[in-house]
Amino acid sequence: MKMEPLRPILFHPHIPEIEYIEQTLLPDIYEVRKAQTVEELAGAIRRLGIRGAPALGCAGACGVALSALVAKAGTFLEFLFLVRSDAERLRETRPTAVNLFYGIDFVLSAVLTSSSIEEAKCNAVDAAKAVIDADTRTCHAIGKTGLSVIPDTARILTHCNAGALACAEWGTALGVIRSAHEAGKNISVYACETRPLLQGARLTTWELLRDGIDVTLITDSMAAVLMRKRKIDLVIVGADRIVSDAVFNKIGTYMHAVCAKAHNIPFFIAAPLSTFDEENSEDKVIVEERNPDEVRKFRGCVTGPELVPVWNPAFDGTPVDLVTGIITEYGIFSLPRDIETIKQLKRGKDMGET
Ligand SMILES: CSC[C@H]1O[C@H](OP(=O)(O)O)[C@H](O)[C@@H]1O
C-alpha cells in the first residue's frame, strides 16, 4: 500500500499558521503542531522539531511570510521593520545549514521589493509557496539523478536523516533510495543511529519502514566493520552546506567518508544546488555547537555525568577529495572540478529553490 507523501511542513496563509510534524517526539509519538508566531517557529527550529537543511529553507521562507501576514503596523516603513526583525530572529536559530538563509532571503526580498503592505503580504505568500514547490521538485529530481549510481542490488549506508522529514517531501539521500526502490532495484539500507540526537535511529528507520524499504539500524561505531566485511556497496548522505573544499553534514559523516575511502567504497552526497555555498571555504563556516546536555542525557535518561565537560558540534566537514560525487537536481558533480559549472547554474536558476 503506497503511503501518503510525508510533508513535515505545511503553510496555511489564510489562517495564518505553519503546521509541522514535531520531530523530537518521533518515532513513538506522531504529533502535528501549529506555529502562529515567528517565535513559536524559531523555537521549533532551535529544538529540531523542524530540521534538515531544505526543510529549514522552507521553514525560514514560511516564517518570513507569516511575519508579513501577522505584522501590525501603521506605516509601510514600520511593517518592513517588523518583518526584517523577524527575519533576523529566524536567521539566528541555526548557523550552518545555508538553505535556511536562502529561504529567508528569498521571501524577504519579495517583501522589500513591494510597494505596499498588502502587496508585500501577497508577494511573501507567493514566494514562500515557491520555495516549498521548488524543494519538492528538486528532491524528486535528485532522486531521479541518483538512479545512475545505484546498482540493481545495493546495500546502502546512510547517516542521520536526509529524508522527507528534512525536506518539503521525498528527501535527498533518502530521496535517491526511495527512487531506486520505486524503480524496482533491490535496496537494503543500513541506517546509522547518529548520536547524540538519534535522527537515524528515530527518523530514517521510521521513514523507510513506513515505505516498506529494507532497513537495519546500527550504531555509528558499527559502520566501519560492515565496510571491512564488504557488506556495504555505497554510502549516501545529505548535506547542510557545501563549500569549495568541503561538505558539511551531521557529525560523524567525516568518519564514514574516511572509512569508505579506506575500503574503496563510493561515498555520495545528495543535495540541492541551494546547499552549495561556493563562494566560501571550510575555514569560513560556522559549525553549530549545541547544548552539552544533548550528549549527557537523552529524553531525561542520563548518559553521562552531570558535570562532565562536553564538546557537541552538530556537523563536521568532509574534504571534497573523499566525496565520489554530489548528486543534485542538475546532475552529479565533483569538486573542485565542477565548481564553475555550479556557479553558472546557480546564477541562472530560479531563486525559488531552497
Ligand atoms: C536533507 S539535509 C539533512 C541534513 O540535516 C541534518 O541536520 P539536522 O538534523 O541537525 O538538521 C543532517 O545533517 C542531515 O544530513
The ligand as an SDF file (V2000), in Angstrom:
LIG
                    3D

 15 15  0  0  0  0  0  0  0  0999 V2000
   18.4590   16.8400    3.6320 C   0  0  0  0  0  0  0  0  0  0  0  0
   19.6430   17.6680    4.5540 S   0  0  0  0  0  0  0  0  0  0  0  0
   19.5280   16.8290    6.0630 C   0  0  0  0  0  0  0  0  0  0  0  0
   20.7080   17.1060    6.9380 C   0  0  0  0  0  0  0  0  0  0  0  0
   20.3220   17.9260    8.0470 O   0  0  0  0  0  0  0  0  0  0  0  0
   20.5870   17.2090    9.2320 C   0  0  0  0  0  0  0  0  0  0  0  0
   20.9710   18.0000   10.2950 O   0  0  0  0  0  0  0  0  0  0  0  0
   19.9030   18.3330   11.4690 P   0  0  0  0  0  0  0  0  0  0  0  0
   19.1780   17.0650   11.7960 O   0  0  0  0  0  0  0  0  0  0  0  0
   20.7870   18.8430   12.5810 O   0  0  0  0  0  0  0  0  0  0  0  0
   19.0160   19.4140   10.9010 O   0  0  0  0  0  0  0  0  0  0  0  0
   21.7160   16.2790    8.8390 C   0  0  0  0  0  0  0  0  0  0  0  0
   22.9530   16.9660    8.7460 O   0  0  0  0  0  0  0  0  0  0  0  0
   21.2250   15.8200    7.5050 C   0  0  0  0  0  0  0  0  0  0  0  0
   22.1520   15.2170    6.6670 O   0  0  0  0  0  0  0  0  0  0  0  0
  1  2  1  0
  2  3  1  0
  3  4  1  0
  4  5  1  0
  4 14  1  0
  5  6  1  0
  6  7  1  0
  6 12  1  0
  7  8  1  0
  8  9  2  0
  8 10  1  0
  8 11  1  0
 12 13  1  0
 12 14  1  0
 14 15  1  0
M  END
$$$$
